[in-house]
């Protein structure tokens, strides 16, 4: 299972300034090159001392190992956050 992208990202209003919440769609490809799209919600909690904490929730249950998938999605979100992609959405 390979994560290709996270698209259709939209911010979710939050009253906590250091936690940013978003909804979007994870685009995945399996070993047979078949594309799957799953609706997700995720949040990024920024802390001045530690690296950001990322939480991911699936809107629908994927038919793949969830723990491996969440780890890959968190890594992709971290890369996107370092590039500043989420800063342009607010």
Secondary structure, 3 states (H helix, E strand, C coil): CEEEEEEEEEEECCCCCCEEEEEEEEEEECCCCCEEEEEEEEEEECCCCCCCEEEEEECCCCCCCHHHHHHHHHHHHHHHHHHCCHHHCC
